[in-house]
């Protein structure tokens, strides 16, 4: 018996099989097909970028972004430190219960600090307590916009080349200062006051609100509605409104320009030059 028949398969190695080199593996495999010839690349077909080239490009872009962001991050860190120190100094000078919000504008801040002058600084302080013994009036919110802020060599004071500010005075605080219930009037530029009369009657008095020199708020031009005001009532109004309210908790150098009644309180606008901030609260805004 032939070896190929012993195992039950014929692999074409026996002497009875005609050996043909061209058909030696046809019984086990498909006919061999040669590779197709290489076709030339179409010059108009876009080439795919090489992976290594894409990696290099990605690394270069990442490095460029890092180099760009590093100065920005460093400058933002410096600005945050300056804002924190300014907030603490302002809180000490104005005796506010919480630190005010401080924002140093412009870029780069590091260059501004090195020169000793900050170009633009925004400060928002809340709940500035009243000062003085005569009609003390707290400031609910004070928003400052300072230009050219510098500090003295001994850190004893800071001074802005120019400044604009808006102070909000709530009607509740104004009412406490005057001793009458104050609210917004029906006509622009006026407020209303409720005056209690004998026998439980009351009348409503409206008056204009204007700004005066020395950071004072003046009331004038009374109008009575809801009944006749007796002589005693007129005397009370004269005593209440004849003396202006002087704001004593405003930084030195800011001057009151206008007062506008709103739904919730009085909005007072200030501006000035050489506006000074000192840690000693008693030295500010007493003129």
C-alpha positions in Angstrom: 0.0 0.0 0.0 1.2 3.5 -0.8 1.8 5.9 2.0 -0.7 8.4 0.7 -3.5 5.7 0.7 -2.6 4.5 4.2 -3.8 7.8 5.6 -6.8 8.1 3.4 -5.6 11.2 1.6 -3.8 11.7 -1.7 -1.4 14.7 -1.5 0.1 14.1 -4.9 3.5 12.8 -3.7 3.0 9.1 -4.9 4.6 7.6 -7.9 1.2 7.1 -9.7 0.5 10.8 -9.6 1.7 12.9 -12.5 3.8 15.6 -11.0 3.2 19.0 -12.5 4.9 22.0 -10.8 2.2 24.3 -12.0 -0.6 22.3 -10.3 1.2 20.9 -7.2 -1.1 22.8 -4.7 -4.4 22.9 -6.6 -6.0 20.2 -4.4 -5.6 22.2 -1.2 -5.5 25.9 -2.1 -7.2 28.2 -4.6 -5.2 29.1 -7.7 -2.5 31.7 -7.0 -3.2 35.2 -8.3 -0.4 37.6 -8.6 -0.5 41.1 -7.1 -2.0 43.8 -9.2 0.5 46.2 -10.6 1.0 49.5 -8.6 -1.1 52.3 -10.1 0.4 55.8 -10.2 -1.1 58.3 -7.7 -3.5 60.9 -9.1 -1.7 64.2 -8.8 -5.1 65.9 -8.0 -5.9 63.5 -5.2 -5.0 65.1 -1.7 -2.4 63.2 0.2 -3.0 62.1 3.7 -0.8 63.8 6.3 1.7 61.5 7.9 1.0 60.6 11.5 4.3 61.7 12.8 3.8 65.1 11.1 0.4 65.4 12.8 2.0 64.6 16.2 4.7 67.3 15.7 2.0 69.8 14.7 -0.1 69.0 17.8 2.9 69.3 20.1 3.8 72.7 18.5 0.3 74.0 18.9 0.2 72.8 22.6 3.5 74.5 23.3 2.4 77.7 21.7 -0.8 77.7 23.7 1.1 77.1 26.9 3.6 79.9 26.2 0.6 82.2 25.5 -1.3 81.3 28.6 1.5 81.4 31.0 1.9 85.2 31.0 -1.9 85.6 31.2 -2.0 83.3 34.2 0.9 85.0 36.0 -0.7 88.4 35.4 -4.0 87.2 36.7 -2.3 85.9 39.8 -0.6 89.3 40.4 -4.0 91.1 39.8 -5.7 88.8 42.3 -3.1 89.7 45.0 -3.4 93.4 44.3 -7.2 93.2 44.4 -7.1 91.3 47.7 -4.8 93.9 49.4 -6.9 96.8 48.0 -10.1 95.2 49.4 -8.6 94.8 52.8 -7.3 98.4 52.9 -10.6 99.7 51.8 -12.5 97.7 54.3 -10.2 99.0 57.1 -10.7 102.6 55.9 -14.5 102.5 55.5 -15.3 100.1 58.3 -17.4 97.8 56.1 -18.6 94.5 57.6 -17.3 92.6 54.6 -14.5 93.2 52.1 -15.6 95.1 49.0 -15.4 93.7 45.5 -12.3 95.0 43.7 -11.4 94.5 40.0 -8.2 95.8 38.4 -8.8 96.4 34.8 -6.4 96.5 31.9 -3.5 94.2 30.8 -0.8 93.6 31.8 -1.4 94.4 35.5 2.2 93.5 36.4 3.5 96.4 34.3 1.0 98.8 36.0 2.1 97.6 39.4 5.7 98.1 38.5 5.1 101.6 37.5 3.3 102.4 40.7 0.0 103.4 39.1 -3.0 101.2 38.4 -4.8 102.5 35.3 -8.4 101.6 36.2 -9.9 100.1 39.4 -13.5 99.3 40.1 -14.6 99.0 43.8 -18.1 98.1 45.1 -18.6 98.3 48.9 -21.8 97.6 50.8 -23.1 98.6 54.2 -20.8 101.6 54.9 -21.8 102.7 58.4 -22.9 106.2 59.2 -20.6 108.8 60.7 -21.3 111.8 62.7 -23.8 112.6 65.4 -26.2 114.7 63.3 -28.5 112.7 61.1 -26.1 109.9 60.4 -27.0 108.2 57.1 -25.5 104.8 56.2 -24.6 104.0 52.6 -26.2 100.8 51.4 -23.9 100.5 48.4 -21.0 102.5 47.0 -19.7 101.8 43.5 -16.4 103.5 42.6 -14.6 103.8 39.3 -11.1 105.0 39.9 -8.5 106.1 37.3 -4.8 106.4 38.0 -4.7 104.8 41.5 -1.4 105.2 43.4 -0.4 104.7 47.0 2.0 106.6 49.2 5.5 105.3 50.0 4.5 104.5 53.6 1.2 102.9 52.5 -0.6 105.5 54.6 -3.0 106.5 51.8 -4.1 105.8 48.3 -5.1 108.4 45.8 -7.0 108.3 42.5 -6.2 110.8 39.8 -10.0 111.0 39.0 -13.0 109.0 40.1 -16.7 108.6 39.6 -19.0 107.0 42.1 -22.7 106.1 42.7 -24.1 105.7 46.3 -27.4 104.0 47.1 -29.3 105.3 50.1 -32.2 103.2 51.1 -35.5 104.8 52.1 -35.4 102.9 55.4 -32.1 104.6 56.3 -33.3 108.0 55.0 -36.5 107.7 57.1 -34.5 106.9 60.2 -32.3 109.9 59.6 -35.2 112.3 59.2 -37.7 110.7 61.6 -40.4 110.5 58.9 -41.5 107.7 56.6 -40.0 108.5 53.2 -40.9 106.9 49.9 -40.7 107.8 46.2 -43.0 110.5 45.1 -45.3 110.3 42.1 -43.5 113.1 40.2 -39.9 112.8 39.1 -37.3 114.2 41.5 -39.6 114.1 44.5 -40.1 112.0 47.6 -43.1 111.6 49.8 -43.3 111.9 53.6 -46.2 110.8 55.8 -46.9 113.2 58.7 -49.0 112.1 61.6 -51.5 114.7 63.0 -53.3 114.8 66.3 -56.4 112.5 66.6 -54.7 109.9 64.4 -55.0 111.8 61.1 -52.1 112.0 58.6 -51.2 113.9 55.6 -48.7 113.2 52.8 -46.1 115.8 52.0 -44.0 115.7 48.8 -40.7 117.5 48.4 -37.9 117.8 45.9 -34.5 116.3 46.6 -31.4 118.0 45.2 -27.7 117.9 45.7 -25.9 120.8 47.5 -22.3 121.7 48.1 -20.5 119.9 50.9 -22.0 116.6 49.9 -25.4 117.6 51.3 -28.9 116.5 50.3 -31.4 119.3 50.4 -35.3 119.0 50.6 -37.4 121.9 49.3 -40.7 122.9 47.6 -43.3 121.2 49.8 -46.7 120.1 48.6 -49.4 118.8 51.0 -52.1 116.4 50.1 -54.7 114.5 52.0 -55.8 117.3 54.3 -54.8 120.7 55.7 -51.6 120.9 57.6 -51.9 122.8 60.8 -49.4 125.3 62.1 -47.8 122.7 64.4 -47.4 120.4 61.4 -45.8 123.1 59.4 -43.3 123.8 62.2 -42.5 120.1 62.4 -41.8 119.9 58.6 -39.6 123.0 58.8 -37.6 121.5 61.6 -37.2 118.2 59.7 -36.4 119.5 56.3 -34.8 122.9 56.8 -31.4 121.2 57.7 -29.8 119.3 54.8 -28.4 115.8 55.3 -24.7 115.8 55.0 -23.0 112.6 53.8 -19.9 112.0 56.0 -18.9 108.5 54.8 -17.8 109.4 51.3 -14.0 109.3 50.3 -12.3 112.7 50.4 -12.3 114.5 47.0 -15.6 113.1 45.8 -18.3 115.7 45.3 -22.1 115.2 45.1 -23.4 116.0 41.7 -27.0 114.8 41.7 -29.6 112.9 43.7 -32.3 110.9 42.0 -35.2 109.2 43.9 -35.8 105.6 42.8 -38.3 103.0 43.8 -36.2 101.7 46.7 -34.1 104.7 47.7 -32.0 107.6 46.6 -29.3 107.3 44.0 -26.5 109.8 44.6 -23.8 110.4 41.9 -20.3 111.7 42.7 -17.2 112.7 40.8 -13.9 114.3 41.7 -10.2 114.5 41.3 -7.3 113.6 43.6 -9.7 111.3 45.5 -8.0 110.1 48.7 -8.4 106.9 50.7 -6.9 106.7 54.2 -6.9 103.8 56.7 -8.0 106.3 59.3 -11.8 106.3 58.8 -12.4 109.4 60.8 -10.3 111.5 58.3 -12.6 110.7 55.4 -15.5 112.7 54.1 -15.9 115.1 57.0 -15.8 118.3 54.9 
